[in-house]
Amino acid sequence: IDLVFAGITSGRTSRGHRFLSPGSIELARAGEYEARMREAHVIVDRAAREAMMMERVTAAATKMGGKADLDAALIRDNASLVEEPHVVVGSFDPKYLELPAAVIRAAARGHQKYFVVQKGESADELLPGYLAVANTAHNPKNVALGNDRVMSARMADAKFFFDEDKKQKQETRIDKLSGIVFHNRLGTVREKVDRVRRLVSYLSTMLGLDAQTTQHALRATELAKNDLVSLMVGEFPELQGIMGRVYAKHAGEPEETCDAVRDHYAPIGADGPIAPGDVSRVVALADRLDTLVGCFAVGLQPTGTADPYALRRATIGVLRTLLESQDARYASLDVLACCTHAYAGFSEKKLDLSEPETMAKLGEFMNERLRGLLETKSGRAAADAVLAGHAFVNGKSAMAILHPVYAQAKAKALGDIIVNPPAAQKDAQRMADNIDAFLQSISDKYPGQVYVLEADIYDPSGDNGDFSGCPGLIKIDAKLDHSTFTTWNGLLKAAIDKHPPTLMAPLHDTFLGHDVHAADDWFYTDCIHPTPKGQHQIRRMLWKMLTGQDGPQ
């Protein structure tokens, strides 16, 4: 193809590696380009170049008696910096192995982009050597000497930082946090620590944590941001949390506290594991909730693609912690109640939004992040069905975000039905079609004049599928499964949504928590008919939808 770009005219001449194959290459046809370039020490295909590099890195590490400590970003960067990868083995003084392994990694990976070498499977035991990927095989000994000098200097600096940091007392570091501004309208990092500590106490109470666990969590909160004023984190910011744990352990803090100082930043990234254990989790939740509430209260919510305070990531961190804990205590947490408690921590700050305004905006924002997580697991249709409707929890109006675990359970059940519909779906679909036709006839005859409330159906098992003690239902269908109720309600909602202003009265959510296994007698023993007490709650629910006010108890 004849063309001129940036003053260069296209042609059949190319060039290989400037050191290993200087000179030009004449190409007769395009098909021979890759093979001819490989002969000239240029690996054109990136995947092939990366595979060659990793083969050589692995071989060099094995020869050293260890295992290459691989990092996806490091592999990507090195493969992109060379035309043909050559591995140069370097070393440093074994005395630097006294440093935490994470520090040696940071020094090697940082500007140098070296692979460190593990002694075995443990990430905390390293050999006093490293592997550098170079673009030339000329004079590897000279390359190694130069690399060693740089690596030695980096190690010496790191050891100085480490030794100096260990001289500082933890309480001194806590005081120094007053000199770091978290946000000019939300105060210093020290003030944030105090707010988070207050929120951790609240969460510990809500979760029913014992006194010792609560104490570990409160102490971890006090120490969580201490390493921000350390020399090591000043030089290697990526060690934030990791060095906090090291210094807390050096000071003799309990293991649970030390781990929480490191793990309260979890989950890191979209796929990173959530914080393990109650101590780490409550600190992780409290830290993020404080940031979210404070930023929303002063009008710093994300707009478009701009999210300078990483509030989307913080929200997903909160949601993933709750959804993946697989613990009923975390499922019962009311997210917006926690946010309301966090708002009270800003009582001495001048905020732009009132508490109700902040909760409304934050609730909507979190709801959208929850939608994304539900879509990933259960599909868009299931997520839309769960989040779009009017929800009730224990007879009270509620956004889905209040109890994300409950929303996830409903989305999963509905998603499973969409993928593998049970036999009962045909009957449910027929009933939904009949209601669709009925609502259409009303709309045709009285356009815009009639408002319809259509109730969904309750699940006497409380969504757990346990129908023991329900002779009436078992007599109707011995193979009854709670997915029957989910199927019907999902199809019913889809039919109702086609005919505004028809609304679905949430009978299912009103009765949730008051099932046949509860002690409040909302059902007769047949599990089909509500008792007078249950009927009264139905009237209250309908009254609430019609008037917006709670009915009499």
Buried (B, 14 or more C-beta within 10 A) or exposed (E): EEEEEEEEEEEEEBEBBBEBBEEEBEBEEEEEBEEBBBEBBBBEEEEEBBBBBBEBBBEBBEEBEBBBBBBEEBBEEBBEEBBBBBBBBBBBEEEBBEBBBBBBBBBBBEEBBBBBBBBEEEEEEBBBBBBBBBBBBEEBEEBBEBBBEBBBEBBBBBBEBBEEBEEBEBEEBBEBBBEEEBBEBBBBBBBBBBBBBBBBBBBBEBBEBEEEBBBBBBBBBBBBBBBBBBBBBEBBEEBBBBBBBBBBBEBEBBEBBBBBBBBBBBBEEEEEEBBEBBBBBBBBBBBBBBBBBBBBBBEBBBEEEEBEBBBBBBBBBBBBBBBBBEBEEBBEBBBBEBBBBBBEBBEEBEBEBEBEEBBBBBBEBBBEBBBEBBBEEBBEBBBBBBBEBEBBBEBEBBBBBBBBBBBBBBBBBBBBBBEEBBEBBEEBBEBBEEBBEBBEEBBEEEEEEEEBEBBBBBBBBBBEBBBEEBEBBBEEEEEBBBBBBBBBBBBBBBBBBEBEEBBBBBBBBBBBBBBBBEEEBBBBEBBBEBBEEBEBBBEBBBBBBEEEEEBEE
